[in-house]
Amino acid sequence: MDKLDGRGAVVVGGGSGIGRGIALGLAGEGMRVLVADIDAENAGAVRDEIARSGGDARAARVDATDSDSVAKLATAAADDLDRVHVFVNTVGVLTDAAVTTSSEQVWAWFVEFHLMAAVRMVEAFLPLLRAHDDGAHIVLTSSMAGMVALPAEQTGGMNTGVYTVLKHAVVGYGDMLRHDLTPEGIGVSVLCPGAVATSLVSTTARHRPERFGGPMSDPMAGRTLPPGMMPPGMMPIEALGPIVVRGIRANRPYIFTHPEMQDVVRARQQQVLDDFEFSAET
Ligand SMILES: NC(=O)c1ccc[n+]([C@@H]2O[C@H](COP(=O)([O-])OP(=O)(O)OC[C@H]3O[C@@H](n4cnc5c(N)ncnc54)[C@H](O)[C@@H]3O)[C@@H](O)[C@H]2O)c1
């Protein structure tokens, strides 16, 4: 979808982190952006930030795990933006959760936030994306963890087992959505970032719904870096917007942010090819 200027975009999870970066990026292209988040204050702050730089934005609270709340957001988007051309979801959760030790409740929590929230929102927003023939685009957020499965030694000590399983599911969902929607002129991209400087682990702890155990104490408390410091390899969120804009314009199936991660992806693909060869020999 090449033309963005003057068109409508909804960014869920836009109140902070990667969603904020994407909202700023889309607004920078002249899009009229609805910033939606469970944290209404943060969504409002991003709206104000966009307005201060001359952009066009509005904000709304949404709980992506609640279908009534998502339906209200879709109605508000239709009212405020008239036409919606771009829908972005960045909602997700991250905490130490190994596949061998996680309870069914933890699995259900990750399934809900990574997969079902995306499915629910796409279903709610598809009628708006289909309501015009200007072209439309959906961006789902996976991770490098949707492309490769890394042990804790390669993820800064965190066991990303359950997260990795669900981020692979987001890639599969995005691929199939793309097959289904391409004939209708609706593009789909799956964003697969590497490490980006956000507060995802703290946000995850703060917003865990009661049915999944309620808010947790923040595992990152007392571990914040001095202002202006960022762990090596972390990307600032402001760098995300232009990368995602480029991916939308070119309707790329995947949007990558960290070229240095190519080697681990290549190693995984090579393993698959090697095992084809091995299997053919036996
Ligand atoms: N930060 C990274 O290094 C990284 C890397 C790869 C992928 N990701 C993915 O990027 C996405 C965004 O994460 P982030 O790092 O920007 O973290 P973040 O915590 O800054 O962003 C998540 C946003 O989602 C909102 N949110 C939480 N629960 C919600 C709900 N029920 N309904 C609506 N909004 C809700 C939060 O308030 C927050 O604004 C996640 O899917 C994450 O898995 C992050």
The ligand as a MOL file (V3000), in Angstrom:
LIG
                    3D

  0  0  0     0  0            999 V3000
M  V30 BEGIN CTAB
M  V30 COUNTS 44 48 0 0 0
M  V30 BEGIN ATOM
M  V30 1 N 11.0410 -5.2460 22.9310 0
M  V30 2 C 11.5980 -6.2170 22.2080 0
M  V30 3 O 12.8240 -6.4200 22.2230 0
M  V30 4 C 10.7300 -7.0660 21.3040 0
M  V30 5 C 11.3670 -7.8930 20.3790 0
M  V30 6 C 10.5780 -8.6710 19.5430 0
M  V30 7 C 9.2060 -8.6040 19.6020 0
M  V30 8 N 8.6080 -7.7970 20.5140 0 CHG=1
M  V30 9 C 7.1500 -7.7650 20.5370 0
M  V30 10 O 6.7190 -6.4280 20.3270 0
M  V30 11 C 5.4150 -6.2480 20.8860 0
M  V30 12 C 5.3660 -4.9550 21.6790 0
M  V30 13 O 6.2110 -5.0750 22.8000 0
M  V30 14 P 7.1200 -3.8770 23.3310 0
M  V30 15 O 8.4670 -4.4370 23.5140 0
M  V30 16 O 6.9210 -2.6650 22.5350 0 CHG=-1
M  V30 17 O 6.5340 -3.7290 24.8190 0
M  V30 18 P 5.5890 -2.6340 25.4800 0
M  V30 19 O 5.2650 -3.1660 26.8180 0
M  V30 20 O 6.2380 -1.2960 25.4050 0
M  V30 21 O 4.3140 -2.6200 24.5410 0
M  V30 22 C 3.1810 -3.4130 24.7380 0
M  V30 23 C 1.9650 -2.4940 24.7890 0
M  V30 24 O 0.7960 -3.2970 24.8390 0
M  V30 25 C -0.1010 -2.7220 25.7810 0
M  V30 26 N -1.0120 -3.7420 26.2760 0
M  V30 27 C -0.7590 -4.7080 27.2030 0
M  V30 28 N -1.8500 -5.4290 27.4160 0
M  V30 29 C -2.8270 -4.9380 26.5960 0
M  V30 30 C -4.1770 -5.2870 26.3460 0
M  V30 31 N -4.7730 -6.2970 26.9800 0
M  V30 32 N -4.8690 -4.5560 25.4380 0
M  V30 33 C -4.2970 -3.5170 24.7730 0
M  V30 34 N -3.0120 -3.1440 24.9820 0
M  V30 35 C -2.2850 -3.8500 25.8710 0
M  V30 36 C 0.8220 -2.1880 26.8640 0
M  V30 37 O 0.1770 -1.2390 27.6930 0
M  V30 38 C 1.9700 -1.6280 26.0380 0
M  V30 39 O 1.7350 -0.2820 25.6970 0
M  V30 40 C 5.1370 -7.5220 21.6870 0
M  V30 41 O 4.2790 -8.3490 20.9250 0
M  V30 42 C 6.4980 -8.1580 21.8340 0
M  V30 43 O 6.4280 -9.5530 22.0010 0
M  V30 44 C 9.3370 -7.0170 21.3670 0
M  V30 END ATOM
M  V30 BEGIN BOND
M  V30 1 1 1 2
M  V30 2 2 2 3
M  V30 3 1 2 4
M  V30 4 1 4 5
M  V30 5 2 4 44
M  V30 6 2 5 6
M  V30 7 1 6 7
M  V30 8 2 7 8
M  V30 9 1 8 9
M  V30 10 1 8 44
M  V30 11 1 9 10
M  V30 12 1 9 42
M  V30 13 1 10 11
M  V30 14 1 11 12
M  V30 15 1 11 40
M  V30 16 1 12 13
M  V30 17 1 13 14
M  V30 18 2 14 15
M  V30 19 1 14 16
M  V30 20 1 14 17
M  V30 21 1 17 18
M  V30 22 2 18 19
M  V30 23 1 18 20
M  V30 24 1 18 21
M  V30 25 1 21 22
M  V30 26 1 22 23
M  V30 27 1 23 24
M  V30 28 1 23 38
M  V30 29 1 24 25
M  V30 30 1 25 26
M  V30 31 1 25 36
M  V30 32 1 26 27
M  V30 33 1 26 35
M  V30 34 2 27 28
M  V30 35 1 28 29
M  V30 36 1 29 30
M  V30 37 2 29 35
M  V30 38 1 30 31
M  V30 39 2 30 32
M  V30 40 1 32 33
M  V30 41 2 33 34
M  V30 42 1 34 35
M  V30 43 1 36 37
M  V30 44 1 36 38
M  V30 45 1 38 39
M  V30 46 1 40 41
M  V30 47 1 40 42
M  V30 48 1 42 43
M  V30 END BOND
M  V30 END CTAB
M  END
